[in-house]
Amino acid sequence: MATSVSIPYWLSGEELCAHCLQRYAFAVAHHCDACDRPACPHCVTVVYETREVVCRACELQSPETEE
């Protein structure tokens, strides 16, 4: 007899991440502070100094400043 295994709700979503093309639940989406586009939790970077959430595209475009 086959049994079904339930997967976590954040993996069974209907949204498609524009950066990594994985499906995710909209409830766990993050929005980039620079461009306001949604991204899945795996594709965002948190800048700890300013607590900003940045998507991969904006992270690659921004020049890194060294002090």
Secondary structure, DSSP 8 states (H G I E B T S, - for coil): --------GGGS-SEE-TTT--EE-GGG-EE-TTT--EE-TTSEEEETTTTEEEEHHHHHHS-----
